[in-house]
Amino acid sequence: MGISQTEGQICLKQLKRIASSYPLKSLVILNKITYFLHG
């Protein structure tokens, strides 16, 4: 695995913080991350 569990948790917290400021942009980033993790 590339990232550890804790790194993923921190990443999610930062994403949620970004999501409140840039809802549309974070959605695109989230899609890319999900695609990257499952691809």
N, C-alpha and C positions, 0 to 999 in steps of 0.2 A: 504493500500500500504506500502511496506517495505521502499522504498526510495522516497524522495521528488523530485520535479521537478528540483530544483537547484542542488541537489546532483547528479542527472542524467546528468545535463549539465556539471558539473565539471568532472564527470566520463568520459563523451564523449570527453572532451578536453584532458584529460590525455591519453585516448585511442588513439586519433589521434596523439598525440606526440609519443606514443609508436609505433604506426603503421608505422611512418616514419623511425623508427630505426629497428623494427622487423616486417616487413610486414606479414610474414608467421605466426609468433607466435600470433600476434594480431588478425589475421583472426580466429584462433582456439578459442581464448578468446572471440571474438565477437560472434561466433557461440554459445558458451556455455551461454553467457549472454542473447542472443536472445531466446534461448531455455528455459532458466530459467524464463525469463519475461513472455513468452507466455505459458509455461507449468504450 
